[in-house]
Amino acid sequence: MQLIDGKAVADQIKREIAEEVNQIVANGGRPPHLAAILVGHDGGSETYVAHKVKACEQCGFKSTLIRYESDVTESELLAKINELNNDADVDGFIVQLPLPKHIDEQKVIEAVDYRKDVDGFHPINVGRMSIGLPCFVSATPAGIIELLKRYKIQTSGKSCVVIGRSNIVGKPVASLMMQKGIDATVTVCHSRTQNLKEICLNADIIIAALGQPEFLTADMVKPGAVIIDVGTSRVASTETKSGFKLKGDVKFDEVAPKCSFITPVPGGVGPMTICSLMRNTLLASKGV
Ligand code: GUN
């Protein structure tokens, strides 16, 4: 079994991006600029956005954090998005999700100019990705593909099972895995799937992205399979100072000995997602 070290790969990619930014600045250009909108004080979102701001520093980017209390109105938020769409100094921006219930998330996603949509959530980017056109690919799916490539994991002709059909991970990663060049045969499973265990037992690659801690157990995994764990559930813990622990969707201790490659949680897919966001922002700044 080989552990897929997402943290090490992410650090390497951030160094590569930082080098490119150095070159841009040395040639008289300005560094890429990412803005992030954070609404409210959700613990997970606070942490993710803090990591994104830190990654910007590591890559030599400019970053701007725009905060709103959770009672911000939808129209105030849409007005800020419009302002960022028209701000030539901002190359790309994100609105951290989830948003409070009184705000229509889809309306917010569609308000972002797709050329600045470095999250890759806008329907234009999602559509372009699904037919293989240049676009901003959303961060988690792009991070997973990058890990498979960097570890030279065979995907062509392999059977890949994706568990979960979210717009952010399940659907886009399934779409990428079946694309030319990656060439996996993809099955997408979800809460209504029958015979899930049998389907998983047939898989060469399992991407677990359903958000249920320790869902995938050893009896669902074929010996030698590749396991990608996208879960990041926060569960209460007395072992950590913060009072919680991140748990993946895979029962790591029993699955790891059975497989050929596996991503840990934390330190697997998570660090890669932020890298993808940095790469998208660099591309946005180059007008690609
Ligand atoms: N919430 C969970 N993941 C993400 C992400 O990748 N981008 C944004 N904007 N919000 C998220």
Residues whose N, C-alpha, C, O or C-beta is under 5 A from the ligand:
A	BS01	GUN	I94 V95 Q96 L97 P98 D119 A139
